[in-house]
Amino acid sequence: MRVIVMPPFDREFFGGTDRFEITAKTLFGVVNKLDETGPGFSDLADVRAAFVVDGSVQPDWSVQLEGAEEIVVIQKVAGG
């Protein structure tokens, strides 16, 4: 599936690369694959990153991604 990594993560961990093709069953798998390319990403993903799967924010990293076409990695935004 296509994984798009938005700023600041693209520059911070992936040398400016913002698009990847990744095969994974869950978001845990996506995070692990991204960490192989950008060491340290998995250490902060839980705190700083949110995942949008086919247009919907997905907070549960254990959900099966079968049939998913696109994941966008965005920075979490604090607020109230």
C-alpha distances in whole Angstrom, upper triangle without the diagonal:
4,6,10,13,16,20,21,19,17,21,22,20,18,21,19,16,14,10,8,5,5,6,8,10,11,12,14,12,10,13,15,12,13,16,17,16,18,21,22,19,19,23,22,19,21,24,22,18,17,14,13,10,10,14,15,16,16,18,18,16,16,15,13,9,10,9,7,5,6,8,11,13,17,20,22,25,28,31,33
4,7,10,13,16,18,16,14,18,20,18,15,18,16,13,10,7,6,5,7,9,11,13,14,13,16,14,11,13,15,13,12,16,16,15,17,20,21,18,18,22,21,18,20,23,21,17,16,13,12,10,10,13,15,16,16,18,19,17,18,17,15,12,13,12,9,6,5,6,8,11,14,18,20,23,27,29,32
4,6,10,13,15,12,11,15,16,14,12,15,14,11,8,6,5,6,7,10,11,13,13,11,13,12,9,11,13,11,9,13,14,13,14,17,18,14,15,19,18,14,17,19,17,13,13,10,10,9,10,12,14,14,14,16,17,15,17,16,15,12,14,14,10,9,6,5,6,7,11,14,17,20,23,26,29
4,6,10,12,10,9,13,14,13,11,14,11,9,6,5,7,9,10,13,14,17,16,13,16,15,11,12,15,13,11,14,16,14,14,17,18,14,16,19,17,14,17,18,16,12,12,10,10,10,11,12,14,14,15,17,18,17,19,19,18,15,18,17,13,11,8,6,5,6,9,12,15,18,21,24,27
4,7,8,6,6,9,11,10,9,11,9,8,5,6,8,11,12,15,16,18,17,14,15,15,11,11,14,13,10,12,14,12,11,15,15,11,13,16,14,12,15,16,13,10,10,10,11,12,14,14,15,14,15,16,18,16,20,20,20,17,20,20,16,14,11,8,6,5,7,9,13,16,19,22,25
4,6,6,6,9,10,11,11,12,10,10,7,9,12,15,16,19,19,21,19,16,18,18,15,14,17,16,13,15,18,15,14,17,16,13,15,17,15,13,16,16,12,10,10,10,11,14,15,14,16,14,16,17,20,18,22,22,22,20,23,22,18,17,13,11,7,6,5,8,11,13,17,20,23
3,5,5,7,8,10,10,11,9,10,8,12,14,18,19,22,22,24,22,19,20,21,17,16,19,18,15,16,18,16,14,16,16,13,16,17,14,13,16,15,12,11,12,13,14,17,19,18,19,17,19,19,22,21,24,25,26,23,26,26,22,21,17,14,11,9,7,8,11,13,16,19,22
4,6,6,6,9,10,11,9,11,10,13,16,19,20,23,23,25,23,19,20,21,18,16,18,18,14,15,18,16,13,15,14,12,15,15,13,12,15,14,10,10,13,14,16,19,21,20,20,18,20,20,22,21,25,25,27,24,28,28,24,23,19,16,13,10,9,8,11,13,15,19,22
4,5,5,6,7,9,8,9,8,11,13,16,17,20,20,22,20,16,17,17,14,12,15,14,11,11,14,12,9,12,11,8,11,13,10,10,13,13,9,9,11,12,15,17,19,19,20,17,18,18,20,18,22,23,24,22,25,25,22,21,17,14,11,8,8,8,11,14,17,20,24
4,6,6,5,6,5,6,5,9,11,14,15,19,19,22,21,17,18,18,15,14,16,14,11,12,14,11,9,12,13,10,14,15,14,13,16,16,13,12,14,14,16,18,19,19,21,19,20,20,22,20,23,24,25,22,25,25,21,20,16,14,11,9,10,11,14,17,20,23,27
4,6,6,5,4,7,8,12,14,18,19,22,23,26,24,21,21,21,18,16,18,17,13,14,15,12,10,13,13,12,15,16,15,15,18,18,15,14,17,17,19,21,23,23,24,22,23,23,25,23,27,28,28,26,29,29,25,23,20,18,15,13,13,13,16,18,21,24,28
4,6,7,8,10,11,14,15,19,19,22,23,25,23,20,20,20,17,15,16,16,12,12,14,12,8,10,10,9,13,13,12,12,16,15,12,13,16,17,19,22,24,24,24,22,23,22,24,22,25,27,28,26,29,29,26,25,21,18,16,13,13,12,15,17,20,23,27
4,6,8,9,10,13,13,16,16,19,19,22,21,18,17,17,14,12,13,13,9,9,10,8,5,7,8,7,10,11,11,11,15,15,13,13,16,16,19,21,23,23,24,22,22,22,23,20,23,25,25,23,26,27,24,23,20,17,15,12,13,13,16,19,21,25,28
4,5,5,7,10,10,14,14,18,19,22,21,18,18,17,14,13,14,12,9,9,10,7,5,9,10,9,13,15,14,14,18,18,16,14,17,17,19,20,22,23,24,22,22,23,24,21,24,25,25,23,25,26,23,21,18,16,14,12,14,15,18,21,24,27,31
4,6,9,11,13,16,17,21,22,25,24,22,22,21,18,17,17,16,12,13,13,10,8,11,13,12,16,17,17,17,21,21,18,17,20,20,22,23,25,25,27,25,26,26,27,25,28,29,29,26,29,29,26,24,21,19,17,15,16,17,20,23,26,29,33
4,6,9,12,15,17,21,22,25,24,21,22,21,18,17,19,17,13,15,15,12,11,14,15,14,17,19,18,17,21,21,18,17,19,19,20,22,23,23,25,23,24,25,27,25,28,28,28,26,28,27,24,22,19,17,15,14,14,15,19,21,24,27,31
4,6,8,12,14,17,19,22,22,19,20,19,16,16,17,14,11,13,14,10,10,14,16,14,17,19,18,17,21,21,18,17,18,17,18,19,20,21,23,22,23,24,25,23,26,26,26,23,25,24,21,19,16,15,13,13,14,16,20,22,25,29,32
4,7,11,12,16,18,21,20,17,19,18,14,14,16,14,11,14,15,12,11,15,16,14,16,19,18,16,19,20,17,14,15,14,15,16,17,17,19,19,20,21,23,21,23,23,23,20,22,22,18,16,13,12,10,9,11,13,17,20,23,26,29
4,7,10,13,15,18,18,16,18,16,13,14,16,13,11,14,15,12,13,16,18,15,17,20,19,17,20,22,19,16,16,14,14,15,15,16,18,18,19,21,22,20,22,22,21,18,19,19,16,13,10,10,9,10,13,16,19,22,25,28,31
4,6,10,12,15,16,14,16,14,10,12,13,10,9,12,12,10,12,15,17,14,16,19,19,17,20,22,19,16,17,14,15,14,15,17,19,19,19,21,21,18,20,20,19,16,17,17,14,12,10,10,10,11,14,17,20,23,27,30,33
4,7,10,13,14,14,15,13,10,13,13,10,10,14,13,12,14,17,19,17,18,21,21,19,21,24,22,18,18,15,15,14,15,17,19,19,19,21,21,18,19,19,17,14,15,14,12,10,9,10,12,13,17,20,22,26,29,32,35
4,6,10,11,11,12,9,7,10,10,7,8,12,11,11,14,16,18,15,15,19,19,17,19,22,20,17,17,14,15,13,15,17,18,18,17,19,18,15,16,16,14,11,12,13,11,10,10,10,12,13,17,19,22,25,28,31,34
4,7,9,10,12,8,8,11,11,8,11,14,13,14,16,18,20,17,17,20,21,18,20,23,22,19,19,15,16,14,15,18,19,19,17,19,18,15,15,14,12,9,10,11,10,11,11,11,14,15,19,22,24,27,30,33,35
4,6,7,8,5,6,9,9,8,11,13,13,14,16,18,19,16,15,18,19,16,17,21,21,18,17,14,15,13,15,18,18,17,15,16,15,11,11,11,9,7,9,11,10,12,12,11,14,15,18,21,22,26,28,31,33
4,7,8,6,8,11,11,11,14,16,16,18,19,20,21,19,16,20,21,17,18,21,22,18,17,14,15,13,15,18,17,17,14,15,13,10,9,8,6,5,7,10,10,12,13,12,16,16,20,22,23,26,28,31,33
4,5,5,7,9,10,11,13,14,16,17,18,19,19,16,14,17,18,14,14,18,18,15,14,11,13,11,14,16,15,14,11,12,9,6,5,6,5,5,8,11,10,13,13,11,14,14,17,19,19,23,25,27,29
4,5,5,6,8,10,10,12,14,16,16,17,16,13,11,14,14,11,11,14,15,11,10,8,10,9,13,15,13,12,9,9,8,5,6,7,8,7,11,13,11,13,12,9,11,10,13,15,16,19,21,24,26
4,5,5,6,9,10,11,13,15,15,15,14,12,9,12,13,10,10,14,15,12,12,11,14,13,17,18,17,15,12,11,9,5,7,9,10,10,14,16,14,16,15,13,14,13,15,17,17,21,22,25,27
4,5,5,6,9,10,11,13,14,14,15,13,10,14,15,12,13,17,17,15,15,13,15,14,17,19,18,17,14,14,12,9,9,11,10,10,12,15,13,15,14,12,14,14,17,19,19,23,25,28,31
4,5,5,6,9,10,11,12,13,14,11,10,13,14,11,13,16,15,12,12,10,12,11,14,17,16,15,13,13,13,9,11,12,11,10,13,14,12,13,11,9,11,10,14,16,17,21,23,26,29
4,5,5,6,9,10,10,11,10,8,6,10,10,7,9,13,12,10,11,10,13,13,17,18,17,15,13,13,13,9,11,13,14,13,16,18,15,16,14,11,12,10,13,14,15,19,21,25,27
4,5,5,6,9,10,9,10,9,7,10,12,10,12,15,15,13,15,14,17,17,20,22,21,19,17,16,15,11,13,15,15,14,17,19,17,18,17,14,15,13,16,17,19,22,25,28,30
4,5,5,7,9,10,12,10,9,13,14,12,15,18,17,15,16,14,17,16,19,21,21,20,18,18,17,14,15,16,16,14,16,18,16,16,15,13,14,13,16,18,20,24,26,30,32
4,5,5,6,8,9,7,8,11,12,10,13,16,14,12,14,13,15,16,18,20,20,18,17,17,17,14,16,18,17,16,18,19,17,17,14,12,12,10,14,15,17,21,24,27,30
4,5,5,5,6,5,6,9,10,10,13,15,14,13,15,15,18,19,21,23,23,21,19,19,18,15,17,19,19,18,21,23,20,20,18,15,15,13,15,16,18,22,24,27,30
4,6,6,9,9,9,12,14,13,16,19,18,17,19,18,21,21,23,25,25,23,22,22,21,18,19,21,21,19,22,23,21,21,19,17,18,16,19,19,22,25,28,31,34
4,6,9,9,11,13,15,14,17,19,18,16,18,18,20,20,23,24,25,23,22,23,23,19,21,23,22,20,23,24,21,20,18,16,16,15,17,18,21,24,27,31,34
4,6,6,9,11,12,11,15,16,15,14,17,17,19,20,23,24,24,22,22,21,22,19,21,23,23,22,24,25,23,22,19,17,16,13,15,16,19,22,24,28,31
4,6,8,9,11,11,15,16,15,15,18,18,21,23,25,27,26,24,23,22,22,19,21,24,24,23,26,27,25,24,22,19,19,16,18,17,20,23,25,28,32
4,6,5,7,9,12,13,12,13,16,17,21,22,25,26,25,23,22,20,21,18,20,23,24,23,26,28,25,25,23,19,18,15,16,15,17,20,22,26,29
4,5,6,6,9,11,10,9,12,13,17,18,22,22,22,19,18,17,18,15,18,20,21,20,23,25,22,22,19,16,15,11,13,12,14,17,19,23,26
4,5,5,7,10,10,10,12,13,17,18,21,22,21,18,17,15,15,12,15,17,19,18,22,24,21,22,19,16,15,12,14,13,15,18,20,23,26
4,6,7,9,10,11,14,15,19,21,24,25,23,20,19,17,17,15,17,20,22,22,25,27,24,25,23,19,18,15,15,14,15,18,19,23,25
4,6,5,6,7,11,13,17,19,23,23,21,18,17,15,16,14,17,20,22,21,25,27,24,24,21,18,16,13,13,11,11,14,15,19,22
4,5,5,5,8,10,13,15,19,19,18,14,13,12,13,11,14,16,18,18,22,23,20,21,18,14,13,9,10,9,10,13,15,18,21
4,6,6,8,10,14,16,20,19,17,14,12,10,11,10,13,15,18,18,22,24,21,22,19,16,15,12,12,10,10,13,14,17,19
4,6,9,12,15,18,22,21,19,15,14,12,14,13,16,18,21,21,25,27,23,24,22,18,16,13,12,9,8,11,11,14,17
4,7,10,14,17,20,19,18,14,14,12,15,14,18,19,22,21,25,26,22,23,20,16,14,10,8,6,5,8,10,14,17
4,7,10,13,16,15,14,11,11,10,12,12,15,16,19,18,21,22,19,19,16,12,10,6,6,5,5,9,11,15,18
4,7,10,13,12,11,7,8,7,10,10,14,14,16,15,19,20,16,17,14,10,8,6,5,6,6,9,12,14,17
4,6,10,9,8,6,6,7,9,9,12,12,13,12,15,16,12,13,10,7,6,5,6,9,9,12,15,18,20
4,6,6,5,4,6,9,11,11,14,12,14,12,15,14,11,11,8,5,5,7,8,11,11,14,17,19,20
4,5,5,6,6,10,11,11,13,10,11,8,11,10,7,8,6,5,7,9,11,14,15,17,20,22,24
4,6,8,9,13,14,14,16,13,13,10,12,10,6,6,5,6,8,11,13,17,17,20,23,24,26
4,7,9,13,15,15,17,15,16,13,15,13,10,10,8,8,8,11,12,15,16,17,20,21,23
4,6,10,12,13,15,13,14,12,15,14,11,12,10,9,10,12,12,15,14,16,18,19,20
4,6,9,11,13,12,14,13,16,16,13,14,12,9,9,10,10,12,11,13,15,16,18
4,6,7,10,8,11,10,14,15,12,14,12,10,10,11,11,13,12,15,17,18,20
4,6,9,9,12,13,16,18,15,17,15,12,13,12,12,13,11,14,15,17,18
4,5,6,10,11,14,16,14,17,16,13,15,14,15,16,14,17,18,20,21
4,6,8,10,13,15,13,16,15,12,13,12,14,16,15,18,20,22,24
4,6,9,12,15,14,17,16,14,16,16,18,19,19,22,23,25,27
4,6,9,12,11,14,14,13,15,16,18,20,19,22,24,26,27
4,6,9,9,12,13,13,16,17,20,22,22,25,27,29,30
4,6,5,9,10,10,13,15,18,20,21,24,26,29,30
4,6,9,11,12,16,18,21,24,24,28,30,32,33
4,6,9,12,15,18,21,24,25,28,30,32,34
4,6,8,11,14,17,20,21,24,27,29,30
4,7,10,14,16,20,22,24,27,29,31
4,7,10,13,17,18,21,24,26,28
4,7,10,13,15,18,21,23,26
4,6,10,12,15,18,21,23
4,7,9,13,16,19,22
4,6,9,13,15,18
4,6,10,13,16
4,7,10,13
4,7,10
4,7
4
